[in-house]
Amino acid sequence: TQAELQLSDNQLEQAMATLRELRQVAPHHAYALRMLRHLYEKLGDWDGLHELLPTLSKRGILPEEELRDLEVRVHQALLERASVSVERTRVSEVWEQVPRKVRQDHRLVGDYATYLQERDRLDEAEQLLRDSLRQTWTPGLMSQYGELVTDKPAPQLAFAEGFIEQHPKDPTLLLSLGRLSLRAKLWGKARGYLEACVGAGGPQVAFTELGYLLEQMGEAQQA
């Protein structure tokens, strides 16, 4: 009750002290743990939430889906903080600490792939996205894969083409295939994929990519 009153008066630090004291007295008090979780989130205390996660999981305090979403958001925040560290290896160290099951979430994979790209670790980013797409197809990761510029576009294209049978009219896949074909300098194939993307109601950028390609091919009027 004291913690609730402090929260209602926006006395966040005092409420935190009260709840931590309560946790020492009754470490498995479900309502107190839920309050502590919300307070950590309000304060942006991701380390506190990270420490609290095993207890929330073990005691069944949250529904499974809500717990998984919280786990992902906590690790996203920790990765983001590590990404601005002066220690270039810090983000990878934090990634290795993410539980294996949580590490498979496409949101975390996408974030970590971005941080790898920012550090010019392009081959690692490509392998990470490739492995994740093999496990679970997600348009967001395929889009990121199509935008990833490595010095080996042909193998990238061959891998991405493996999904065309399952997703023949997916505009995200068609755009990614078009972009990868452009980087592999396969102009005819690139045109086919980009035209298919436009025909499937793809995003505006598909028109831009197709217009640029047609211009390069000397078809100014079509461009």
N, C-alpha and C positions, 0 to 999 in steps of 0.2 A: 504493500500500500504506500509506503514511504517512497519507493522508487516511482510508482505511478504518479504520485503527486509532484515529484520533482520533474518528471517528464512533461506533465501538463503545464508546469511553469517554465518549461524549456531550460531547466537546470541540468544540462546534459552531463557535465562532468560529475556533479553530485550524484545523479542517478547511476552513473557508471560505477562510482565508488560503492554505492549501496548494493547494486546487483553483484558486484564482485565479492563483496562481503557475504551476501546471501549465498552465493555459489560455494563459498568455503563451508558454510554451515549445512547447506542442502544442495550438494553438487548435481543431483538428478531432478531437481524441481523443474518440471516441464514448462510451466508458465514463465518462470524466471529465465529459463534458457531462451525461450522465444522472445522475451523482452530484450534480453542481452543481444540476441541476433539482430533485432531491429535497431537497437541503439548503435551497435557497431556499424551497421550500414549507414545510418544517419550521419555518423561521424566520419565515415570513409576509412574506418580502421580495418584495413584488409588483413593485417597481420593478426589482429584479434579474432576476426572471422575465420581465418585459416586455422588458428589454434582451436577454435570452437567446433569446426566441421566434424571431426571424428566423434565428438560427443553427440552432436545432433543426429548423426547417422546411426550410431550405436543404440541410442535411446529411442529412435523412431519418432523424433520430435516433429519432423516435417514429412509431408507426402513425398514419395520417391521422385516425382517429376520436379517438384519445387526444390528439393534438395540438390538434384543434379544441376538445375539452372543456377542455383546459388554457388555450387562448386565451380561451375564454368566462369561465372562472373568474378569470383574471387581470384581465380588463376589468371583471368584476363587482366585484372588490375595489377597483379603481381608481375606479370610479364611486361605490361606497359611501363611500370616503374623501372624494371630492370633494363628496358630498352633505351633509357636515357642515362644509364649509368656510364661512368667513365671507363669502367671495366668492360672491355669488348666481349668477354666471354660470359658476362653475368647473365645475359638473357638465356643462354643455353643451359647454364647451371640451374636456373629457375625452371626451365622447361623439363629438365631431367627429374625434378622433384614433383612434377604433376603426376598424380596416379594414372596408371596405364589406361584404365577404363575412361577416365575423364579426358585424357589426352587424345582420344579418338573423336572428340566433338569437333564438328567442322568449323565452329567459330574460333576455337583455340588454334586449330591447324592453320586457318587463314591468317590469324594474327601473327603466329610464329613464322609462317612463310614470309610475311611482309617484313618482319624484323630481320630475317636472314637476308632478304633482298637488299635491305638498307645497308647491310654490312658486306655486300658484294659476294655473299656465299650462295651464288645462284644455283650451283649443282645440288647443294643440300636442299634448297627451297624446292627445286624441281622434283627431287626424290621424295620429299615429304608430301607434296601435293599428289604425286603419282601414287604413292602408297595409300594415301587416304581415299583417292578416287577409286582405286581398286576395291577397297572395302565397301565404300558407300558413295554412290553417285550423288553429287549436289551441284546444282547450277552455279552457285557462288564460287566454289572451288574450281570448276571448269573454266569459268570466266577468268579467274586469277591465273590459271595455268596457261590460258591463251595469251595473256598479257605478259607472261614471264619471258624475258629476252635472255636466251643463253646462246652459246656459240654452236649449239647442236639442235637447230630447229627441225631437221628431218626426223630424228628419233622421237622428238616431242610430237610431231604431226602423226607419225605412225601409231604412237600410243593413243592419242586422242581419237584417231579414226576407228579405234576398236570399239567406241561407244556408239557409232553411227547406226548400227543395226538395231540397238535398243531404243535409241532416241533420234529417229531419222528426221523429225521436224522440229527439234528443239532449237530455238533461235540462238540460245547461248552457246550451244555446242557448235552450230553452224558458223557463228561469228568467230569463235575460237579457232575452228579449222581454217577459216578464211585467213585469219591473222597469221597462223602458223605457216600456211602455204605461202603467204607473202614473204615471210622471213626466209623460207626455204627457196624463194624465187621460182616457185611453180605457179606462173601467172594464170594459166588456164584453169588449174584446179582452184586457185584462190577465187577467180571470177565465179566459178560454178558454186562454190560454197557461199560467197557473199550474196550472189543473186538469190540463192535458196533461202538465205537468212532474211533478206528483204521480203521475199515472197511469203515467208512464215510470220511476217509481222514483227521482225526484229527491231532493235532499238535504232535511234537516229544515227548512232555512230557507224552502223553498218552501211548506211548510204554514203557517209563520208569516206569510209575505207574503199567502197566500191568506186566512188567517183575518182578518188586518187589513183586507183589501179587503172581505170579506163583512160585516164589522162596519160599515165605512163605508157599505155599500150597504143597511144596515138589516136584514141577515139574521143576527141575533144567534145564533139556534139553530144555523144552519149553521156560523157562525164558531166 
